[in-house]
């Protein structure tokens, strides 16, 4: 994402850096940019996916490195319910649904443009066990609990937003469930891991590469 400023989590303190357009433009219920839809391709496990993307959604030009690393790290064995929290156009949730056809996958995002794209991408990729819902954080899923919750957090939306999403994710984990977060090391991944430690019983780094780190949080 590009913006005039960005909030980075270094040592628990916000740090501002320079960008080119409004920082919150994709983490919003009303993206100000024209749609300008396009289609990108992505391969996982020998299967090719086609994703519709558009301006005003995260990483519209390609599936980002953080999401790719998260897909490498996540173990979906035994998961019956999966939540893609802040799904964008749906790449993460759709691939997880294809990998785990016996699971029910819910994709949520505050941005209605993102969830409209995710819904179209679910259909286009013939994934029957996934659905997209629009709303802030975990609000669209009510009291539901999940075996897996996945988050590529909107760092530039601000520290308070990211910490709120961590708390909501913890509250919506089923007993024995696992939460996975990916973040860029230079944008405070290790600080986020410490924040995770305040809400999850156990936190461990499960993958790193390309300037990103993946952490797993659980209640045991």
C-alpha positions as CSV (number, residue, x, y, z in Angstrom):
1,X,0.0,0.0,0.0
2,X,1.1,3.6,-0.6
3,X,0.4,6.7,1.4
4,X,1.6,10.1,2.5
5,X,2.7,8.7,5.9
6,X,2.9,5.3,7.5
7,X,2.8,4.1,11.1
8,X,5.6,1.6,11.9
9,X,5.7,-0.3,15.2
10,X,9.3,0.0,16.4
11,X,9.9,-0.8,20.1
12,X,6.3,-0.3,20.8
13,X,6.4,3.4,19.6
14,X,4.8,4.8,16.4
15,X,7.3,5.9,13.8
16,X,6.4,7.9,10.8
17,X,7.9,7.4,7.3
18,X,7.1,8.8,3.9
19,X,4.8,7.4,1.3
20,X,2.9,8.7,-1.8
21,X,-0.9,8.6,-1.2
22,X,-3.4,8.5,1.8
23,X,-2.2,5.7,4.1
24,X,-5.6,4.5,5.0
25,X,-7.0,4.2,1.5
26,X,-7.5,0.4,1.5
27,X,-8.4,0.0,5.2
28,X,-11.6,2.0,4.9
29,X,-15.3,1.4,4.2
30,X,-15.1,4.0,1.4
31,X,-12.0,3.8,-0.8
32,X,-11.6,7.2,-2.6
33,X,-9.9,5.9,-5.6
34,X,-11.6,4.7,-8.9
35,X,-11.9,0.9,-9.2
36,X,-9.7,0.2,-12.2
37,X,-10.1,-3.6,-12.0
38,X,-7.5,-6.1,-13.3
39,X,-6.7,-9.8,-13.0
40,X,-3.6,-11.4,-11.6
41,X,-2.4,-15.0,-11.4
42,X,-1.0,-17.0,-8.5
43,X,0.1,-20.6,-8.2
44,X,0.0,-22.7,-5.1
45,X,0.5,-26.5,-4.8
46,X,0.4,-26.9,-8.6
47,X,-3.0,-25.1,-8.9
48,X,-3.3,-21.7,-10.7
49,X,-5.6,-19.1,-9.3
50,X,-6.9,-16.0,-11.0
51,X,-7.7,-13.1,-8.8
52,X,-9.6,-9.9,-9.7
53,X,-8.0,-6.9,-8.0
54,X,-8.6,-3.2,-8.1
55,X,-7.3,0.1,-6.9
56,X,-8.2,0.8,-3.3
57,X,-7.3,-2.8,-2.1
58,X,-4.1,-4.1,-0.6
59,X,-1.4,-5.4,-3.0
60,X,-3.5,-5.2,-6.1
61,X,-0.5,-5.9,-8.5
62,X,0.5,-9.3,-7.1
63,X,0.0,-11.5,-4.1
64,X,2.4,-9.9,-1.6
65,X,5.5,-11.5,-0.1
66,X,4.0,-11.5,3.4
67,X,0.9,-13.5,2.3
68,X,3.2,-15.9,0.4
69,X,5.2,-16.5,3.5
70,X,2.1,-16.9,5.6
71,X,0.8,-19.6,3.3
72,X,4.1,-21.4,3.6
73,X,3.9,-21.3,7.4
74,X,0.3,-22.2,8.1
75,X,-0.6,-25.7,9.1
76,X,-4.3,-26.2,8.4
77,X,-4.4,-29.9,9.5
78,X,-7.5,-30.6,11.6
79,X,-9.0,-27.1,11.1
80,X,-12.7,-27.1,10.5
81,X,-13.2,-23.4,10.6
82,X,-10.8,-20.7,9.3
83,X,-11.0,-16.9,9.4
84,X,-9.1,-14.7,7.0
85,X,-9.2,-11.4,9.0
86,X,-8.7,-8.4,6.7
87,X,-9.0,-10.5,3.5
88,X,-8.5,-7.9,0.8
89,X,-9.4,-9.5,-2.5
90,X,-9.3,-12.9,-0.9
91,X,-6.1,-14.6,-2.0
92,X,-5.2,-16.0,1.4
93,X,-8.6,-17.3,2.4
94,X,-9.3,-18.8,-1.1
95,X,-6.0,-20.7,-1.2
96,X,-6.7,-22.0,2.4
97,X,-10.2,-23.1,1.3
98,X,-8.7,-25.0,-1.6
99,X,-6.1,-26.6,0.6
100,X,-8.7,-27.6,3.2
101,X,-11.9,-28.5,1.3
102,X,-13.4,-30.0,4.5
103,X,-13.1,-26.7,6.3
104,X,-15.4,-23.7,6.2
105,X,-13.5,-20.5,5.5
106,X,-14.8,-17.0,6.2
107,X,-13.2,-13.9,4.7
108,X,-13.9,-10.5,6.3
109,X,-12.8,-7.0,5.5
110,X,-13.9,-3.5,6.3
111,X,-13.5,-2.4,2.7
112,X,-16.7,-3.4,0.6
113,X,-14.7,-3.1,-2.6
114,X,-12.3,-5.8,-1.2
115,X,-15.1,-8.1,-0.2
116,X,-16.9,-7.7,-3.5
117,X,-13.7,-8.8,-5.2
118,X,-13.2,-11.6,-2.8
119,X,-16.8,-12.9,-3.5
120,X,-16.1,-12.8,-7.2
121,X,-12.8,-14.5,-6.7
122,X,-14.4,-17.3,-4.6
123,X,-16.8,-17.9,-7.5
124,X,-14.2,-17.6,-10.3
125,X,-11.9,-20.1,-8.6
126,X,-14.7,-22.6,-7.9
127,X,-14.2,-22.7,-4.1
128,X,-17.4,-23.9,-2.6
129,X,-16.4,-23.8,1.1
130,X,-15.7,-20.0,1.5
131,X,-17.7,-16.8,1.9
132,X,-16.8,-13.2,2.2
133,X,-18.5,-10.7,4.6
134,X,-18.1,-7.0,5.0
135,X,-17.4,-5.3,8.4
136,X,-14.8,-4.0,10.8
137,X,-12.6,-6.6,12.4
138,X,-14.5,-9.6,13.7
139,X,-17.8,-7.9,13.8
140,X,-19.2,-9.7,10.7
141,X,-18.7,-13.1,12.4
142,X,-20.6,-12.3,15.6
143,X,-19.7,-14.8,18.4
144,X,-18.3,-17.5,16.1
145,X,-15.0,-19.1,17.0
146,X,-12.4,-20.5,14.6
147,X,-9.8,-23.1,14.6
148,X,-7.4,-20.9,12.6
149,X,-7.4,-17.2,12.3
150,X,-5.0,-15.5,9.8
151,X,-4.0,-11.9,9.7
152,X,-1.7,-9.8,7.5
153,X,-2.3,-6.6,9.6
154,X,-2.9,-3.1,8.2
155,X,0.2,-1.7,9.9
156,X,-0.3,1.8,8.4
157,X,-3.9,2.0,9.8
158,X,-2.2,2.6,13.1
159,X,-1.2,0.9,16.3
160,X,-4.6,1.1,18.0
161,X,-6.3,-0.7,15.0
162,X,-3.7,-3.5,14.9
163,X,-3.8,-4.1,18.7
164,X,-7.6,-4.2,18.6
165,X,-7.5,-6.8,15.8
166,X,-5.1,-8.9,17.9
167,X,-7.5,-8.8,20.8
168,X,-10.5,-9.7,18.7
169,X,-8.7,-12.5,17.1
170,X,-7.8,-14.0,20.5
171,X,-11.4,-13.7,21.6
172,X,-12.6,-15.6,18.5
173,X,-10.2,-18.5,18.7
174,X,-11.8,-21.9,19.4
175,X,-10.2,-23.9,22.3
176,X,-7.0,-25.3,20.9
177,X,-7.1,-22.9,18.0
178,X,-4.2,-21.1,16.4
179,X,-3.7,-17.5,15.2
180,X,-1.1,-16.6,12.6
181,X,0.2,-13.1,11.9
182,X,2.7,-12.0,9.3
183,X,4.6,-8.7,9.4
184,X,7.6,-7.0,7.9
185,X,10.6,-7.1,10.2
186,X,11.4,-3.5,9.5
187,X,7.9,-2.4,10.4
188,X,7.9,-3.8,13.9
189,X,7.2,-7.6,13.6
190,X,9.1,-8.3,16.8
191,X,7.2,-5.6,18.6
192,X,3.9,-7.2,17.4
193,X,5.1,-10.5,18.7
194,X,5.5,-9.0,22.1
195,X,2.0,-7.5,21.8
196,X,0.7,-10.9,20.9
197,X,2.3,-12.2,24.1
198,X,0.0,-10.0,26.1
199,X,-3.1,-11.6,24.8
200,X,-2.1,-15.2,23.8
201,X,-0.9,-17.9,26.1
202,X,2.0,-18.9,23.8
203,X,3.6,-17.1,20.9
204,X,6.4,-18.5,18.7
205,X,8.0,-17.5,15.5
206,X,7.3,-20.2,12.9
207,X,8.7,-18.7,9.7
208,X,10.9,-15.9,8.4
209,X,12.1,-14.8,5.0
210,X,12.2,-11.9,2.5
211,X,12.1,-9.4,5.3
212,X,9.0,-10.8,6.9
213,X,8.3,-12.9,10.0
214,X,5.3,-15.2,10.8
215,X,4.2,-15.7,14.4
216,X,1.8,-18.3,15.8
217,X,-0.3,-17.5,18.9
218,X,-2.3,-20.0,20.8
219,X,-3.9,-20.5,24.3
220,X,-1.5,-23.3,25.2
